[in-house]
Amino acid sequence: MRKFLLSIITLLFIMSSYIFAMYGNSEDWIDFLTDGNQLRARMDQFGFVLGNETVKGTFGFRTDIGYLSSILSSSLNNIKLDSTLSAAVGYTSPDFSIGLGYNFTYMYNDLQVHTPVLTINALNDNLRIAIPIQAAVFDTDQLGAYTGVSTSAQIRYYTGADSINALRLYINYGYNSFKNMFLAQSLGFEFRLYFLNSQINNVNINPFIKVQYNTALGSEGKSVASTHVLSSSIMYYRDKIFDIVKYDYNMYDITITPVLSLAANGDIVSLYFEPSIGYKIAGTGYKNQLVEYYLVWGAYAEMYVHPVQDLEWYFEMDINNNSPADNIIPIYFETTTGITWYLPSLGGDTAQ
């Protein structure tokens, strides 16, 4: 139960990380207006970007809710879309660019997730903004009407100076409620400061500091049964036990992580590596429980292989100790691979 209480802060953000298709999560969408024409086929996604120097569009799928990353699944009398579908159109120019996107995820008959996305670039693409708004509404007989709204907005600014070369800000908000028995809200911020961008021999080094803050909203003074914890369907236990337990303050966590990014580019193979180690402080919401402390670590890597100029094989790996609460092994591992074929611009120029 205690692990579930601690994980509820980030629970609202999980759905946000799986709603995007061709461009993965919000970090990928922020590159839509600067990406060149391409056809991308990876283990978990398939899609394309096409356009010229002024207008571009994208369409694709990302497999995130199906069995073994299937795009479609079928039964005797039913065919089901297991992946998120996305489409977007954008206008680009050196001074100002704007893109409008839409994602659709079919969960089941009564629940579909709709996500409009706004992307904006300015100052010769040095300022980039991506704002997705995810919404889902459906009715249930026992729990009442469900409402879910969340956003994971991001702002990036590239300064052009090596001393402090980039700033990033992520803003996360989530709201989930069942009218009759459950309400949860959360707010999170992540700030990244990139500095001392330098070249040592053939390796580019660009360290950064990542500061994250997440908190549950509106839980102080409320019972476990009424907010942030989906209580038992057995009403006796919900009324007699959970209602006695109340939060003394809003749960929160703060994480500070120094990260070292290393990049090396060759004629055929390019590598990117990002090791990190930091410290996390978490408040459980109860005065009679001590604040908890954790060591956080991670290792993220990318490899690009170009057998020819316009064809790229991509491999991504991420390993860290941010494992789900029900995982008995405190290590989280994620990987994907695939190819990207860079296509000529509709105006005739090669898009890279």
Solvent accessible surface area in square Angstrom, and as a share of the most:
residue,aa,sasa,rsa
1,M,133,0.59
2,R,117,0.43
3,K,128,0.54
4,F,84,0.35
5,L,13,0.06
6,L,35,0.17
7,S,39,0.25
8,I,4,0.02
9,I,4,0.02
10,T,57,0.33
11,L,76,0.38
12,L,7,0.03
13,F,33,0.14
14,I,90,0.46
15,M,52,0.23
16,S,8,0.05
17,S,50,0.32
18,Y,97,0.37
19,I,5,0.02
20,F,2,0.01
21,A,0,0.00
22,M,0,0.00
23,Y,2,0.01
24,G,1,0.01
25,N,59,0.30
26,S,8,0.05
27,E,57,0.26
28,D,52,0.27
29,W,2,0.01
30,I,2,0.01
31,D,41,0.21
32,F,1,0.00
33,L,9,0.04
34,T,49,0.29
35,D,32,0.17
36,G,13,0.13
37,N,5,0.03
38,Q,8,0.03
39,L,57,0.29
40,R,23,0.08
41,A,34,0.26
42,R,49,0.18
43,M,116,0.52
44,D,24,0.13
45,Q,11,0.05
46,F,94,0.39
47,G,1,0.01
48,F,71,0.29
49,V,0,0.00
50,L,64,0.32
51,G,6,0.06
52,N,69,0.35
53,E,135,0.61
54,T,62,0.36
55,V,76,0.44
56,K,16,0.07
57,G,20,0.20
58,T,6,0.04
59,F,76,0.32
60,G,1,0.01
61,F,47,0.19
62,R,50,0.18
63,T,13,0.08
64,D,33,0.17
65,I,59,0.30
66,G,26,0.25
67,Y,171,0.65
68,L,146,0.73
69,S,58,0.38
70,S,31,0.20
71,I,69,0.35
72,L,105,0.52
73,S,42,0.27
74,S,89,0.57
75,S,78,0.50
76,L,169,0.84
77,N,140,0.72
78,N,85,0.43
79,I,127,0.65
80,K,53,0.22
81,L,38,0.19
82,D,5,0.03
83,S,0,0.00
84,T,0,0.00
85,L,48,0.24
86,S,0,0.00
87,A,38,0.29
88,A,11,0.09
89,V,86,0.49
90,G,5,0.05
91,Y,99,0.38
92,T,18,0.11
93,S,33,0.21
94,P,96,0.60
95,D,116,0.60
96,F,93,0.39
97,S,3,0.02
98,I,59,0.30
99,G,2,0.02
100,L,110,0.55
101,G,11,0.11
102,Y,91,0.35
103,N,1,0.01
104,F,53,0.22
105,T,5,0.03
106,Y,49,0.18
107,M,57,0.26
108,Y,105,0.40
109,N,125,0.64
110,D,92,0.48
111,L,19,0.10
112,Q,49,0.22
113,V,2,0.01
114,H,78,0.35
115,T,1,0.00
116,P,71,0.45
117,V,6,0.03
118,L,56,0.28
119,T,3,0.02
120,I,40,0.20
121,N,2,0.01
122,A,20,0.15
123,L,106,0.53
124,N,105,0.54
125,D,43,0.22
126,N,60,0.31
127,L,47,0.23
128,R,43,0.16
129,I,39,0.20
130,A,0,0.00
131,I,61,0.31
132,P,3,0.02
133,I,86,0.44
134,Q,2,0.01
135,A,38,0.29
136,A,3,0.02
137,V,103,0.59
138,F,24,0.10
139,D,108,0.56
140,T,41,0.24
141,D,148,0.77
142,Q,158,0.70
143,L,44,0.22
144,G,10,0.10
145,A,38,0.30
146,Y,21,0.08
147,T,47,0.27
148,G,1,0.01
149,V,57,0.33
150,S,5,0.03
151,T,30,0.18
152,S,19,0.13
153,A,15,0.11
154,Q,0,0.00
155,I,62,0.32
156,R,16,0.06
157,Y,82,0.31
158,Y,59,0.22
159,T,50,0.29
160,G,78,0.75
161,A,48,0.37
162,D,89,0.46
163,S,69,0.45
164,I,77,0.39
165,N,24,0.12
166,A,4,0.03
167,L,58,0.29
168,R,37,0.14
169,L,58,0.29
170,Y,15,0.06
171,I,55,0.28
172,N,26,0.13
173,Y,64,0.24
174,G,1,0.01
175,Y,64,0.24
176,N,23,0.12
177,S,14,0.09
178,F,31,0.13
179,K,164,0.70
180,N,94,0.48
181,M,28,0.12
182,F,23,0.10
183,L,51,0.25
184,A,1,0.00
185,Q,43,0.19
186,S,1,0.01
187,L,47,0.24
188,G,0,0.00
189,F,78,0.32
190,E,21,0.10
191,F,85,0.35
192,R,29,0.11
193,L,51,0.25
194,Y,18,0.07
195,F,52,0.22
196,L,112,0.56
197,N,44,0.22
198,S,51,0.33
199,Q,112,0.50
200,I,97,0.49
201,N,137,0.70
202,N,122,0.62
203,V,54,0.31
204,N,47,0.24
205,I,38,0.19
206,N,18,0.09
207,P,25,0.16
208,F,3,0.01
209,I,54,0.28
210,K,40,0.17
211,V,58,0.33
212,Q,50,0.22
213,Y,83,0.32
214,N,19,0.10
215,T,12,0.07
216,A,1,0.01
217,L,54,0.27
218,G,38,0.37
219,S,0,0.00
220,E,109,0.49
221,G,48,0.46
222,K,85,0.36
223,S,9,0.06
224,V,4,0.03
225,A,1,0.01
226,S,55,0.36
227,T,2,0.01
228,H,3,0.01
229,V,4,0.02
230,L,86,0.43
231,S,9,0.06
232,S,40,0.26
233,S,99,0.64
234,I,97,0.49
235,M,98,0.44
236,Y,137,0.52
237,Y,103,0.39
238,R,45,0.16
239,D,62,0.32
240,K,116,0.49
241,I,85,0.43
242,F,40,0.17
243,D,50,0.26
244,I,133,0.67
245,V,59,0.34
246,K,106,0.45
247,Y,2,0.01
248,D,53,0.28
249,Y,55,0.21
250,N,47,0.24
251,M,0,0.00
252,Y,51,0.19
253,D,9,0.04
254,I,60,0.31
255,T,11,0.06
256,I,90,0.46
257,T,7,0.04
258,P,66,0.41
259,V,8,0.05
260,L,69,0.34
261,S,7,0.05
262,L,49,0.24
263,A,26,0.20
264,A,34,0.26
265,N,129,0.66
266,G,44,0.42
267,D,146,0.75
268,I,100,0.51
269,V,65,0.37
270,S,17,0.11
271,L,92,0.46
272,Y,54,0.21
273,F,83,0.35
274,E,36,0.16
275,P,40,0.25
276,S,26,0.17
277,I,99,0.50
278,G,9,0.08
279,Y,111,0.42
280,K,53,0.23
281,I,57,0.29
282,A,6,0.05
283,G,0,0.00
284,T,3,0.02
285,G,0,0.00
286,Y,21,0.08
287,K,162,0.69
288,N,136,0.70
289,Q,67,0.30
290,L,160,0.80
291,V,51,0.29
292,E,36,0.16
293,Y,128,0.49
294,Y,87,0.33
295,L,104,0.52
296,V,28,0.16
297,W,90,0.32
298,G,11,0.11
299,A,23,0.18
300,Y,48,0.18
301,A,23,0.18
302,E,31,0.14
303,M,55,0.25
304,Y,55,0.21
305,V,34,0.20
306,H,47,0.21
307,P,84,0.53
308,V,93,0.53
309,Q,137,0.61
310,D,47,0.24
311,L,64,0.32
312,E,9,0.04
313,W,92,0.32
314,Y,9,0.03
315,F,69,0.29
316,E,41,0.18
317,M,59,0.26
318,D,33,0.17
319,I,49,0.25
320,N,24,0.12
321,N,42,0.22
322,N,117,0.60
323,S,28,0.18
324,P,68,0.43
325,A,51,0.39
326,D,127,0.66
327,N,57,0.29
328,I,167,0.85
329,I,106,0.54
330,P,90,0.57
331,I,73,0.37
332,Y,67,0.25
333,F,111,0.46
334,E,85,0.38
335,T,50,0.29
336,T,15,0.09
337,T,35,0.20
338,G,11,0.10
339,I,81,0.41
340,T,2,0.01
341,W,129,0.45
342,Y,35,0.13
343,L,29,0.14
344,P,82,0.52
345,S,17,0.11
346,L,126,0.62
347,G,65,0.62
348,G,61,0.58
349,D,87,0.45
350,T,78,0.45
351,A,14,0.11
352,Q,108,0.48
